[in-house]
Amino acid sequence: AQTVTQSQPEMSVQEAETVTLSCTYDTSESDYYLFWYKQPPSRQMILVIRQEAYKQQNATENRFSVNFQKAAKSFSLKISDSQLGDAAMYFCAPIRLTFGKGTLLTVNP
Amino acid sequence: DVKVTQSSRYLVKRTGEKVFLECVQDMDHENMFWYRQDPGLGLRLIYFSYDVKMKEKGDIPEGYSVSREKKERFSLILESASTNQTSMYLCASSWGRGADTQYFGPGTRLTVL
């Protein structure tokens, strides 16, 4: 069975600081795509960042970057210079159509 | 911008009622999905569809059915609603099968009394 684990149900960060959200998974597939999604309070889920498993280079999108360790099946999300608008539930989806349980990120002013 | 809409933001139904949740996307996406979201459980896939009139079971299809008569519309049906189906239901769509970003609707919060 394919599993996704987000080991941090909740995290908090000070505004302007850096925070890393973890995600590990188990899959037998070799070529796949990995996603992080963000769900702000009472708002729609949106894509944060996407990584292709065949690429060695970690994806970066402005203040958001990933640390993808394929052999370790780890896919963490780093948010730099955290802003109040980053407060949300974050879901990783490293396996096709399978999501983690989410990490609730609080940003403190 | 891709737009995925869901027919209701909030819905209250009685046990045993037949419930229809509608989802419409405006970007000609091939694929559409229904998830339910529960605290502490994340998103769980109920059903998905890769083409009109096609449907495939997800991880938790029991108690649900779906209909996709037109490409842009994907309906989730609760034949006889039960209290354990009280949840947030999210619809999503995408171009490709798993490699592509999913675009989500705003969700329908269903309460079954």
Interface residues (C-beta under 8 A of the other chain):
Chain A: Q6 P9 Y32 Y33 F35 Y37 R43 Q44 M45 I46 L47 R50 F91 R96 L97 T98 F99 G100 K101 G102
Chain B: F33 Y35 G40 L41 G42 L43 R44 L45 F48 G58 D59 L90 A92 R97 G98 A99 D100 T101 Q102 F104 G105 P106 G107
